Amino acid sequence: MIGARAVGLNIISSSDIVLDNLIVGGIERRSELSAQNAVDKEACYSICAYIGDRDVCSNVTLTNSIASGCYYAGFVAPGHDCG
């Protein structure tokens, strides 16, 4: 995925998804927010994190993937206990 606006790959409120060997890059800013002085979470990948606590996911994995050319972050995802 190349050249999307704001977020390249956005997983919202989902379960049992396996993502492997993806490339997301060149994510562009949304010009309509510039006039509002708003900050957009421009990321290559947003995995169950874009809408905050309302975004409930389980068993979503992302491995062996590349993020390049995103203004805010490459990967945005909630953390978990390491055990």
PDB file of N, CA, C and O in Angstrom:
ATOM      1  N   MET A   1       0.849  -1.166   0.000  1.00  0.00           N
ATOM      2  CA  MET A   1       0.000   0.000   0.000  1.00  0.00           C
ATOM      3  C   MET A   1       0.897   1.231   0.000  1.00  0.00           C
ATOM      4  O   MET A   1       1.734   1.394   0.887  1.00  0.00           O
ATOM      5  N   ILE A   2       0.726   2.076  -0.971  1.00  0.00           N
ATOM      6  CA  ILE A   2       1.551   3.277  -1.093  1.00  0.00           C
ATOM      7  C   ILE A   2       0.655   4.451  -1.469  1.00  0.00           C
ATOM      8  O   ILE A   2      -0.198   4.333  -2.349  1.00  0.00           O
ATOM      9  N   GLY A   3       0.855   5.591  -0.792  1.00  0.00           N
ATOM     10  CA  GLY A   3       0.175   6.817  -1.162  1.00  0.00           C
ATOM     11  C   GLY A   3      -1.207   7.022  -0.578  1.00  0.00           C
ATOM     12  O   GLY A   3      -1.982   7.807  -1.126  1.00  0.00           O
ATOM     13  N   ALA A   4      -1.546   6.358   0.498  1.00  0.00           N
ATOM     14  CA  ALA A   4      -2.842   6.580   1.145  1.00  0.00           C
ATOM     15  C   ALA A   4      -2.796   7.907   1.912  1.00  0.00           C
ATOM     16  O   ALA A   4      -1.737   8.525   2.025  1.00  0.00           O
ATOM     17  N   ARG A   5      -3.916   8.329   2.424  1.00  0.00           N
ATOM     18  CA  ARG A   5      -3.971   9.548   3.241  1.00  0.00           C
ATOM     19  C   ARG A   5      -4.251   9.182   4.691  1.00  0.00           C
ATOM     20  O   ARG A   5      -5.142   8.388   4.991  1.00  0.00           O
ATOM     21  N   ALA A   6      -3.484   9.768   5.560  1.00  0.00           N
ATOM     22  CA  ALA A   6      -3.573   9.634   7.024  1.00  0.00           C
ATOM     23  C   ALA A   6      -3.070   8.287   7.536  1.00  0.00           C
ATOM     24  O   ALA A   6      -2.092   8.261   8.283  1.00  0.00           O
ATOM     25  N   VAL A   7      -3.687   7.178   7.172  1.00  0.00           N
ATOM     26  CA  VAL A   7      -3.271   5.864   7.656  1.00  0.00           C
ATOM     27  C   VAL A   7      -3.276   4.890   6.480  1.00  0.00           C
ATOM     28  O   VAL A   7      -4.243   4.817   5.722  1.00  0.00           O
ATOM     29  N   GLY A   8      -2.184   4.146   6.340  1.00  0.00           N
ATOM     30  CA  GLY A   8      -2.114   3.179   5.248  1.00  0.00           C
ATOM     31  C   GLY A   8      -2.950   1.942   5.511  1.00  0.00           C
ATOM     32  O   GLY A   8      -3.756   1.549   4.668  1.00  0.00           O
ATOM     33  N   LEU A   9      -2.767   1.321   6.671  1.00  0.00           N
ATOM     34  CA  LEU A   9      -3.521   0.130   7.051  1.00  0.00           C
ATOM     35  C   LEU A   9      -4.090   0.373   8.436  1.00  0.00           C
ATOM     36  O   LEU A   9      -3.337   0.567   9.390  1.00  0.00           O
ATOM     37  N   ASN A  10      -5.411   0.367   8.558  1.00  0.00           N
ATOM     38  CA  ASN A  10      -6.079   0.681   9.810  1.00  0.00           C
ATOM     39  C   ASN A  10      -6.979  -0.480  10.207  1.00  0.00           C
ATOM     40  O   ASN A  10      -7.976  -0.752   9.538  1.00  0.00           O
ATOM     41  N   ILE A  11      -6.632  -1.168  11.295  1.00  0.00           N
ATOM     42  CA  ILE A  11      -7.448  -2.253  11.826  1.00  0.00           C
ATOM     43  C   ILE A  11      -8.247  -1.681  12.988  1.00  0.00           C
ATOM     44  O   ILE A  11      -7.672  -1.157  13.942  1.00  0.00           O
ATOM     45  N   ILE A  12      -9.570  -1.782  12.909  1.00  0.00           N
ATOM     46  CA  ILE A  12     -10.446  -1.240  13.952  1.00  0.00           C
ATOM     47  C   ILE A  12     -11.369  -2.347  14.455  1.00  0.00           C
ATOM     48  O   ILE A  12     -12.029  -3.025  13.668  1.00  0.00           O
ATOM     49  N   SER A  13     -11.407  -2.521  15.779  1.00  0.00           N
ATOM     50  CA  SER A  13     -12.336  -3.442  16.451  1.00  0.00           C
ATOM     51  C   SER A  13     -12.479  -4.769  15.715  1.00  0.00           C
ATOM     52  O   SER A  13     -13.558  -5.116  15.234  1.00  0.00           O
ATOM     53  N   SER A  14     -11.369  -5.502  15.635  1.00  0.00           N
ATOM     54  CA  SER A  14     -11.345  -6.778  14.910  1.00  0.00           C
ATOM     55  C   SER A  14     -10.689  -7.866  15.741  1.00  0.00           C
ATOM     56  O   SER A  14     -10.004  -7.584  16.724  1.00  0.00           O
ATOM     57  N   SER A  15     -10.902  -9.095  15.345  1.00  0.00           N
ATOM     58  CA  SER A  15     -10.317 -10.237  16.047  1.00  0.00           C
ATOM     59  C   SER A  15      -9.791 -11.251  15.049  1.00  0.00           C
ATOM     60  O   SER A  15     -10.273 -11.348  13.921  1.00  0.00           O
ATOM     61  N   ASP A  16      -8.794 -12.001  15.488  1.00  0.00           N
ATOM     62  CA  ASP A  16      -8.243 -13.132  14.743  1.00  0.00           C
ATOM     63  C   ASP A  16      -7.759 -12.751  13.344  1.00  0.00           C
ATOM     64  O   ASP A  16      -8.173 -13.346  12.350  1.00  0.00           O
ATOM     65  N   ILE A  17      -6.874 -11.746  13.281  1.00  0.00           N
ATOM     66  CA  ILE A  17      -6.284 -11.320  12.016  1.00  0.00           C
ATOM     67  C   ILE A  17      -4.776 -11.556  12.075  1.00  0.00           C
ATOM     68  O   ILE A  17      -4.127 -11.206  13.061  1.00  0.00           O
ATOM     69  N   VAL A  18      -4.229 -12.144  11.029  1.00  0.00           N
ATOM     70  CA  VAL A  18      -2.788 -12.350  10.915  1.00  0.00           C
ATOM     71  C   VAL A  18      -2.320 -11.586   9.675  1.00  0.00           C
ATOM     72  O   VAL A  18      -2.784 -11.844   8.564  1.00  0.00           O
ATOM     73  N   LEU A  19      -1.395 -10.643   9.878  1.00  0.00           N
ATOM     74  CA  LEU A  19      -0.812  -9.854   8.791  1.00  0.00           C
ATOM     75  C   LEU A  19       0.673 -10.181   8.721  1.00  0.00           C
ATOM     76  O   LEU A  19       1.361 -10.136   9.741  1.00  0.00           O
ATOM     77  N   ASP A  20       1.178 -10.509   7.533  1.00  0.00           N
ATOM     78  CA  ASP A  20       2.562 -10.929   7.397  1.00  0.00           C
ATOM     79  C   ASP A  20       3.111 -10.457   6.044  1.00  0.00           C
ATOM     80  O   ASP A  20       2.422 -10.530   5.027  1.00  0.00           O
ATOM     81  N   ASN A  21       4.346  -9.976   6.047  1.00  0.00           N
ATOM     82  CA  ASN A  21       5.045  -9.565   4.822  1.00  0.00           C
ATOM     83  C   ASN A  21       4.330  -8.450   4.051  1.00  0.00           C
ATOM     84  O   ASN A  21       4.086  -8.581   2.851  1.00  0.00           O
ATOM     85  N   LEU A  22       3.997  -7.362   4.737  1.00  0.00           N
ATOM     86  CA  LEU A  22       3.358  -6.219   4.102  1.00  0.00           C
ATOM     87  C   LEU A  22       4.337  -5.053   3.984  1.00  0.00           C
ATOM     88  O   LEU A  22       5.285  -4.949   4.762  1.00  0.00           O
ATOM     89  N   ILE A  23       4.104  -4.187   3.016  1.00  0.00           N
ATOM     90  CA  ILE A  23       4.861  -2.939   2.884  1.00  0.00           C
ATOM     91  C   ILE A  23       3.850  -1.809   2.775  1.00  0.00           C
ATOM     92  O   ILE A  23       2.989  -1.815   1.895  1.00  0.00           O
ATOM     93  N   VAL A  24       3.961  -0.839   3.676  1.00  0.00           N
ATOM     94  CA  VAL A  24       3.113   0.347   3.648  1.00  0.00           C
ATOM     95  C   VAL A  24       4.033   1.555   3.702  1.00  0.00           C
ATOM     96  O   VAL A  24       4.914   1.631   4.558  1.00  0.00           O
ATOM     97  N   GLY A  25       3.830   2.509   2.782  1.00  0.00           N
ATOM     98  CA  GLY A  25       4.705   3.685   2.775  1.00  0.00           C
ATOM     99  C   GLY A  25       4.107   4.834   2.005  1.00  0.00           C
ATOM    100  O   GLY A  25       3.070   4.704   1.355  1.00  0.00           O
ATOM    101  N   GLY A  26       4.792   5.980   2.094  1.00  0.00           N
ATOM    102  CA  GLY A  26       4.377   7.165   1.352  1.00  0.00           C
ATOM    103  C   GLY A  26       3.019   7.686   1.760  1.00  0.00           C
ATOM    104  O   GLY A  26       2.265   8.174   0.919  1.00  0.00           O
ATOM    105  N   ILE A  27       2.694   7.591   3.038  1.00  0.00           N
ATOM    106  CA  ILE A  27       1.390   8.048   3.513  1.00  0.00           C
ATOM    107  C   ILE A  27       1.384   9.573   3.531  1.00  0.00           C
ATOM    108  O   ILE A  27       2.289  10.197   4.085  1.00  0.00           O
ATOM    109  N   GLU A  28       0.364  10.167   2.924  1.00  0.00           N
ATOM    110  CA  GLU A  28       0.294  11.619   2.765  1.00  0.00           C
ATOM    111  C   GLU A  28      -0.615  12.255   3.802  1.00  0.00           C
ATOM    112  O   GLU A  28      -1.511  11.610   4.347  1.00  0.00           O
ATOM    113  N   ARG A  29      -0.365  13.537   4.067  1.00  0.00           N
ATOM    114  CA  ARG A  29      -1.199  14.281   5.004  1.00  0.00           C
ATOM    115  C   ARG A  29      -2.538  14.623   4.377  1.00  0.00           C
ATOM    116  O   ARG A  29      -2.654  14.770   3.161  1.00  0.00           O
ATOM    117  N   ARG A  30      -3.547  14.747   5.228  1.00  0.00           N
ATOM    118  CA  ARG A  30      -4.860  15.189   4.766  1.00  0.00           C
ATOM    119  C   ARG A  30      -4.888  16.712   4.823  1.00  0.00           C
ATOM    120  O   ARG A  30      -4.844  17.297   5.905  1.00  0.00           O
ATOM    121  N   SER A  31      -4.960  17.343   3.672  1.00  0.00           N
ATOM    122  CA  SER A  31      -4.863  18.803   3.602  1.00  0.00           C
ATOM    123  C   SER A  31      -6.013  19.511   4.300  1.00  0.00           C
ATOM    124  O   SER A  31      -5.842  20.643   4.751  1.00  0.00           O
ATOM    125  N   GLU A  32      -7.175  18.886   4.404  1.00  0.00           N
ATOM    126  CA  GLU A  32      -8.310  19.561   5.032  1.00  0.00           C
ATOM    127  C   GLU A  32      -8.099  19.827   6.520  1.00  0.00           C
ATOM    128  O   GLU A  32      -8.766  20.695   7.083  1.00  0.00           O
ATOM    129  N   LEU A  33      -7.182  19.098   7.174  1.00  0.00           N
ATOM    130  CA  LEU A  33      -6.925  19.332   8.598  1.00  0.00           C
ATOM    131  C   LEU A  33      -5.954  20.480   8.830  1.00  0.00           C
ATOM    132  O   LEU A  33      -5.918  21.034   9.929  1.00  0.00           O
ATOM    133  N   SER A  34      -5.170  20.850   7.830  1.00  0.00           N
ATOM    134  CA  SER A  34      -4.197  21.928   7.987  1.00  0.00           C
ATOM    135  C   SER A  34      -4.874  23.243   8.343  1.00  0.00           C
ATOM    136  O   SER A  34      -4.363  23.991   9.177  1.00  0.00           O
ATOM    137  N   ALA A  35      -5.993  23.532   7.740  1.00  0.00           N
ATOM    138  CA  ALA A  35      -6.712  24.775   7.997  1.00  0.00           C
ATOM    139  C   ALA A  35      -7.315  24.806   9.401  1.00  0.00           C
ATOM    140  O   ALA A  35      -7.610  25.879   9.927  1.00  0.00           O
ATOM    141  N   GLN A  36      -7.495  23.645   9.999  1.00  0.00           N
ATOM    142  CA  GLN A  36      -8.103  23.557  11.330  1.00  0.00           C
ATOM    143  C   GLN A  36      -7.051  23.499  12.440  1.00  0.00           C
ATOM    144  O   GLN A  36      -7.407  23.410  13.615  1.00  0.00           O
ATOM    145  N   ASN A  37      -5.768  23.549  12.089  1.00  0.00           N
ATOM    146  CA  ASN A  37      -4.667  23.399  13.050  1.00  0.00           C
ATOM    147  C   ASN A  37      -4.819  22.132  13.892  1.00  0.00           C
ATOM    148  O   ASN A  37      -4.524  22.134  15.087  1.00  0.00           O
ATOM    149  N   ALA A  38      -5.276  21.066  13.268  1.00  0.00           N
ATOM    150  CA  ALA A  38      -5.474  19.791  13.962  1.00  0.00           C
ATOM    151  C   ALA A  38      -4.306  18.856  13.665  1.00  0.00           C
ATOM    152  O   ALA A  38      -3.650  18.968  12.630  1.00  0.00           O
ATOM    153  N   VAL A  39      -4.063  17.947  14.577  1.00  0.00           N
ATOM    154  CA  VAL A  39      -3.022  16.942  14.406  1.00  0.00           C
ATOM    155  C   VAL A  39      -3.694  15.625  14.050  1.00  0.00           C
ATOM    156  O   VAL A  39      -4.606  15.176  14.746  1.00  0.00           O
ATOM    157  N   ASP A  40      -3.252  15.023  12.990  1.00  0.00           N
ATOM    158  CA  ASP A  40      -3.790  13.739  12.558  1.00  0.00           C
ATOM    159  C   ASP A  40      -2.767  12.663  12.895  1.00  0.00           C
ATOM    160  O   ASP A  40      -1.566  12.894  12.760  1.00  0.00           O
ATOM    161  N   LYS A  41      -3.212  11.517  13.323  1.00  0.00           N
ATOM    162  CA  LYS A  41      -2.304  10.400  13.602  1.00  0.00           C
ATOM    163  C   LYS A  41      -1.916   9.742  12.290  1.00  0.00           C
ATOM    164  O   LYS A  41      -2.416   8.669  11.954  1.00  0.00           O
ATOM    165  N   GLU A  42      -1.032  10.382  11.556  1.00  0.00           N
ATOM    166  CA  GLU A  42      -0.595   9.854  10.261  1.00  0.00           C
ATOM    167  C   GLU A  42       0.388   8.718  10.504  1.00  0.00           C
ATOM    168  O   GLU A  42       1.511   8.945  10.955  1.00  0.00           O
ATOM    169  N   ALA A  43      -0.028   7.522  10.209  1.00  0.00           N
ATOM    170  CA  ALA A  43       0.796   6.358  10.468  1.00  0.00           C
ATOM    171  C   ALA A  43       0.723   5.395   9.295  1.00  0.00           C
ATOM    172  O   ALA A  43      -0.264   5.362   8.560  1.00  0.00           O
ATOM    173  N   CYS A  44       1.776   4.615   9.133  1.00  0.00           N
ATOM    174  CA  CYS A  44       1.713   3.555   8.130  1.00  0.00           C
ATOM    175  C   CYS A  44       0.697   2.507   8.574  1.00  0.00           C
ATOM    176  O   CYS A  44      -0.203   2.145   7.817  1.00  0.00           O
ATOM    177  N   TYR A  45       0.846   2.024   9.807  1.00  0.00           N
ATOM    178  CA  TYR A  45      -0.041   1.002  10.352  1.00  0.00           C
ATOM    179  C   TYR A  45      -0.675   1.513  11.641  1.00  0.00           C
ATOM    180  O   TYR A  45       0.037   2.021  12.507  1.00  0.00           O
ATOM    181  N   SER A  46      -1.960   1.395  11.788  1.00  0.00           N
ATOM    182  CA  SER A  46      -2.650   1.612  13.052  1.00  0.00           C
ATOM    183  C   SER A  46      -3.385   0.315  13.362  1.00  0.00           C
ATOM    184  O   SER A  46      -4.386  -0.020  12.729  1.00  0.00           O
ATOM    185  N   ILE A  47      -2.874  -0.393  14.335  1.00  0.00           N
ATOM    186  CA  ILE A  47      -3.438  -1.690  14.680  1.00  0.00           C
ATOM    187  C   ILE A  47      -4.208  -1.543  15.992  1.00  0.00           C
ATOM    188  O   ILE A  47      -3.614  -1.528  17.070  1.00  0.00           O
ATOM    189  N   CYS A  48      -5.512  -1.435  15.892  1.00  0.00           N
ATOM    190  CA  CYS A  48      -6.386  -1.370  17.066  1.00  0.00           C
ATOM    191  C   CYS A  48      -6.049  -0.197  17.985  1.00  0.00           C
ATOM    192  O   CYS A  48      -6.120  -0.331  19.207  1.00  0.00           O
ATOM    193  N   ALA A  49      -5.682   0.953  17.410  1.00  0.00           N
ATOM    194  CA  ALA A  49      -5.255   2.086  18.219  1.00  0.00           C
ATOM    195  C   ALA A  49      -5.819   3.426  17.772  1.00  0.00           C
ATOM    196  O   ALA A  49      -5.643   4.415  18.484  1.00  0.00           O
ATOM    197  N   TYR A  50      -6.471   3.504  16.656  1.00  0.00           N
ATOM    198  CA  TYR A  50      -6.827   4.806  16.100  1.00  0.00           C
ATOM    199  C   TYR A  50      -7.955   5.499  16.850  1.00  0.00           C
ATOM    200  O   TYR A  50      -7.945   6.725  16.960  1.00  0.00           O
ATOM    201  N   ILE A  51      -8.919   4.762  17.367  1.00  0.00           N
ATOM    202  CA  ILE A  51     -10.036   5.395  18.059  1.00  0.00           C
ATOM    203  C   ILE A  51      -9.986   5.195  19.569  1.00  0.00           C
ATOM    204  O   ILE A  51     -11.008   5.330  20.243  1.00  0.00           O
ATOM    205  N   GLY A  52      -8.823   4.877  20.105  1.00  0.00           N
ATOM    206  CA  GLY A  52      -8.622   4.810  21.553  1.00  0.00           C
ATOM    207  C   GLY A  52      -9.281   3.622  22.226  1.00  0.00           C
ATOM    208  O   GLY A  52      -9.309   2.517  21.683  1.00  0.00           O
ATOM    209  N   ASP A  53      -9.823   3.869  23.439  1.00  0.00           N
ATOM    210  CA  ASP A  53     -10.376   2.792  24.263  1.00  0.00           C
ATOM    211  C   ASP A  53     -11.582   2.104  23.644  1.00  0.00           C
ATOM    212  O   ASP A  53     -11.908   0.981  24.027  1.00  0.00           O
ATOM    213  N   ARG A  54     -12.249   2.748  22.699  1.00  0.00           N
ATOM    214  CA  ARG A  54     -13.407   2.137  22.042  1.00  0.00           C
ATOM    215  C   ARG A  54     -12.998   1.083  21.027  1.00  0.00           C
ATOM    216  O   ARG A  54     -13.839   0.319  20.552  1.00  0.00           O
ATOM    217  N   ASP A  55     -11.712   1.035  20.689  1.00  0.00           N
ATOM    218  CA  ASP A  55     -11.211   0.105  19.679  1.00  0.00           C
ATOM    219  C   ASP A  55     -10.774  -1.195  20.368  1.00  0.00           C
ATOM    220  O   ASP A  55      -9.626  -1.320  20.793  1.00  0.00           O
ATOM    221  N   VAL A  56     -11.678  -2.140  20.472  1.00  0.00           N
ATOM    222  CA  VAL A  56     -11.414  -3.387  21.177  1.00  0.00           C
ATOM    223  C   VAL A  56     -11.068  -4.474  20.163  1.00  0.00           C
ATOM    224  O   VAL A  56     -11.871  -4.811  19.293  1.00  0.00           O
ATOM    225  N   CYS A  57      -9.865  -5.010  20.293  1.00  0.00           N
ATOM    226  CA  CYS A  57      -9.385  -6.057  19.388  1.00  0.00           C
ATOM    227  C   CYS A  57      -8.836  -7.219  20.193  1.00  0.00           C
ATOM    228  O   CYS A  57      -8.484  -7.069  21.364  1.00  0.00           O
ATOM    229  N   SER A  58      -8.766  -8.372  19.560  1.00  0.00           N
ATOM    230  CA  SER A  58      -8.113  -9.518  20.192  1.00  0.00           C
ATOM    231  C   SER A  58      -7.470 -10.380  19.114  1.00  0.00           C
ATOM    232  O   SER A  58      -8.003 -10.549  18.017  1.00  0.00           O
ATOM    233  N   ASN A  59      -6.311 -10.918  19.463  1.00  0.00           N
ATOM    234  CA  ASN A  59      -5.627 -11.881  18.611  1.00  0.00           C
ATOM    235  C   ASN A  59      -5.302 -11.326  17.214  1.00  0.00           C
ATOM    236  O   ASN A  59      -5.560 -11.977  16.202  1.00  0.00           O
ATOM    237  N   VAL A  60      -4.737 -10.122  17.180  1.00  0.00           N
ATOM    238  CA  VAL A  60      -4.305  -9.499  15.924  1.00  0.00           C
ATOM    239  C   VAL A  60      -2.786  -9.466  15.925  1.00  0.00           C
ATOM    240  O   VAL A  60      -2.188  -8.916  16.850  1.00  0.00           O
ATOM    241  N   THR A  61      -2.141 -10.045  14.904  1.00  0.00           N
ATOM    242  CA  THR A  61      -0.685 -10.063  14.841  1.00  0.00           C
ATOM    243  C   THR A  61      -0.198  -9.460  13.526  1.00  0.00           C
ATOM    244  O   THR A  61      -0.827  -9.616  12.479  1.00  0.00           O
ATOM    245  N   LEU A  62       0.941  -8.768  13.609  1.00  0.00           N
ATOM    246  CA  LEU A  62       1.600  -8.182  12.448  1.00  0.00           C
ATOM    247  C   LEU A  62       3.079  -8.539  12.543  1.00  0.00           C
ATOM    248  O   LEU A  62       3.743  -8.173  13.513  1.00  0.00           O
ATOM    249  N   THR A  63       3.599  -9.248  11.546  1.00  0.00           N
ATOM    250  CA  THR A  63       5.005  -9.654  11.560  1.00  0.00           C
ATOM    251  C   THR A  63       5.639  -9.439  10.191  1.00  0.00           C
ATOM    252  O   THR A  63       4.948  -9.347   9.176  1.00  0.00           O
ATOM    253  N   ASN A  64       6.970  -9.360  10.183  1.00  0.00           N
ATOM    254  CA  ASN A  64       7.765  -9.298   8.951  1.00  0.00           C
ATOM    255  C   ASN A  64       7.290  -8.212   7.982  1.00  0.00           C
ATOM    256  O   ASN A  64       7.252  -8.437   6.773  1.00  0.00           O
ATOM    257  N   SER A  65       6.934  -7.052   8.497  1.00  0.00           N
ATOM    258  CA  SER A  65       6.361  -6.004   7.660  1.00  0.00           C
ATOM    259  C   SER A  65       7.188  -4.722   7.729  1.00  0.00           C
ATOM    260  O   SER A  65       7.933  -4.514   8.687  1.00  0.00           O
ATOM    261  N   ILE A  66       7.060  -3.867   6.722  1.00  0.00           N
ATOM    262  CA  ILE A  66       7.870  -2.658   6.586  1.00  0.00           C
ATOM    263  C   ILE A  66       6.972  -1.433   6.594  1.00  0.00           C
ATOM    264  O   ILE A  66       5.913  -1.420   5.967  1.00  0.00           O
ATOM    265  N   ALA A  67       7.412  -0.393   7.319  1.00  0.00           N
ATOM    266  CA  ALA A  67       6.752   0.916   7.322  1.00  0.00           C
ATOM    267  C   ALA A  67       7.777   1.945   6.879  1.00  0.00           C
ATOM    268  O   ALA A  67       8.894   1.970   7.396  1.00  0.00           O
ATOM    269  N   SER A  68       7.404   2.806   5.916  1.00  0.00           N
ATOM    270  CA  SER A  68       8.356   3.796   5.407  1.00  0.00           C
ATOM    271  C   SER A  68       7.620   5.045   4.934  1.00  0.00           C
ATOM    272  O   SER A  68       6.617   4.951   4.227  1.00  0.00           O
ATOM    273  N   GLY A  69       8.122   6.213   5.328  1.00  0.00           N
ATOM    274  CA  GLY A  69       7.583   7.463   4.825  1.00  0.00           C
ATOM    275  C   GLY A  69       6.249   7.873   5.399  1.00  0.00           C
ATOM    276  O   GLY A  69       5.357   8.299   4.666  1.00  0.00           O
ATOM    277  N   CYS A  70       6.104   7.749   6.706  1.00  0.00           N
ATOM    278  CA  CYS A  70       4.870   8.170   7.378  1.00  0.00           C
ATOM    279  C   CYS A  70       5.213   9.285   8.363  1.00  0.00           C
ATOM    280  O   CYS A  70       6.199   9.179   9.092  1.00  0.00           O
ATOM    281  N   TYR A  71       4.418  10.344   8.396  1.00  0.00           N
ATOM    282  CA  TYR A  71       4.740  11.535   9.183  1.00  0.00           C
ATOM    283  C   TYR A  71       4.697  11.312  10.685  1.00  0.00           C
ATOM    284  O   TYR A  71       5.606  11.745  11.393  1.00  0.00           O
ATOM    285  N   TYR A  72       3.678  10.655  11.182  1.00  0.00           N
ATOM    286  CA  TYR A  72       3.475  10.519  12.630  1.00  0.00           C
ATOM    287  C   TYR A  72       4.233   9.322  13.197  1.00  0.00           C
ATOM    288  O   TYR A  72       5.002   9.462  14.148  1.00  0.00           O
ATOM    289  N   ALA A  73       4.015   8.154  12.617  1.00  0.00           N
ATOM    290  CA  ALA A  73       4.646   6.935  13.128  1.00  0.00           C
ATOM    291  C   ALA A  73       4.578   5.829  12.093  1.00  0.00           C
ATOM    292  O   ALA A  73       3.736   5.857  11.196  1.00  0.00           O
ATOM    293  N   GLY A  74       5.455   4.869  12.221  1.00  0.00           N
ATOM    294  CA  GLY A  74       5.397   3.697  11.356  1.00  0.00           C
ATOM    295  C   GLY A  74       4.339   2.721  11.825  1.00  0.00           C
ATOM    296  O   GLY A  74       3.468   2.313  11.056  1.00  0.00           O
ATOM    297  N   PHE A  75       4.422   2.344  13.108  1.00  0.00           N
ATOM    298  CA  PHE A  75       3.496   1.377  13.685  1.00  0.00           C
ATOM    299  C   PHE A  75       2.874   1.975  14.942  1.00  0.00           C
ATOM    300  O   PHE A  75       3.594   2.413  15.840  1.00  0.00           O
ATOM    301  N   VAL A  76       1.557   1.997  15.015  1.00  0.00           N
ATOM    302  CA  VAL A  76       0.841   2.445  16.205  1.00  0.00           C
ATOM    303  C   VAL A  76      -0.035   1.285  16.661  1.00  0.00           C
ATOM    304  O   VAL A  76      -0.904   0.824  15.921  1.00  0.00           O
ATOM    305  N   ALA A  77       0.198   0.818  17.887  1.00  0.00           N
ATOM    306  CA  ALA A  77      -0.561  -0.323  18.408  1.00  0.00           C
ATOM    307  C   ALA A  77      -0.504  -0.297  19.930  1.00  0.00           C
ATOM    308  O   ALA A  77       0.463   0.207  20.502  1.00  0.00           O
ATOM    309  N   PRO A  78      -1.524  -0.830  20.593  1.00  0.00           N
ATOM    310  CA  PRO A  78      -1.481  -0.897  22.051  1.00  0.00           C
ATOM    311  C   PRO A  78      -0.421  -1.897  22.506  1.00  0.00           C
ATOM    312  O   PRO A  78      -0.117  -2.859  21.801  1.00  0.00           O
ATOM    313  N   GLY A  79       0.123  -1.663  23.667  1.00  0.00           N
ATOM    314  CA  GLY A  79       1.103  -2.588  24.232  1.00  0.00           C
ATOM    315  C   GLY A  79       0.436  -3.725  24.976  1.00  0.00           C
ATOM    316  O   GLY A  79      -0.785  -3.744  25.130  1.00  0.00           O
ATOM    317  N   HIS A  80       1.226  -4.663  25.433  1.00  0.00           N
ATOM    318  CA  HIS A  80       0.706  -5.779  26.220  1.00  0.00           C
ATOM    319  C   HIS A  80       1.775  -6.228  27.193  1.00  0.00           C
ATOM    320  O   HIS A  80       2.955  -5.924  27.015  1.00  0.00           O
ATOM    321  N   ASP A  81       1.365  -6.948  28.220  1.00  0.00           N
ATOM    322  CA  ASP A  81       2.307  -7.489  29.200  1.00  0.00           C
ATOM    323  C   ASP A  81       3.196  -8.521  28.545  1.00  0.00           C
ATOM    324  O   ASP A  81       2.733  -9.356  27.768  1.00  0.00           O
ATOM    325  N   CYS A  82       4.479  -8.458  28.865  1.00  0.00           N
ATOM    326  CA  CYS A  82       5.436  -9.391  28.269  1.00  0.00           C
ATOM    327  C   CYS A  82       5.471 -10.738  28.973  1.00  0.00           C
ATOM    328  O   CYS A  82       5.936 -11.720  28.395  1.00  0.00           O
ATOM    329  N   GLY A  83       4.994 -10.802  30.193  1.00  0.00           N
ATOM    330  CA  GLY A  83       4.974 -12.067  30.921  1.00  0.00           C
ATOM    331  C   GLY A  83       6.231 -12.226  31.677  1.00  0.00           C
ATOM    332  O   GLY A  83       6.416 -13.232  32.362  1.00  0.00           O
TER     333      GLY A  83
END
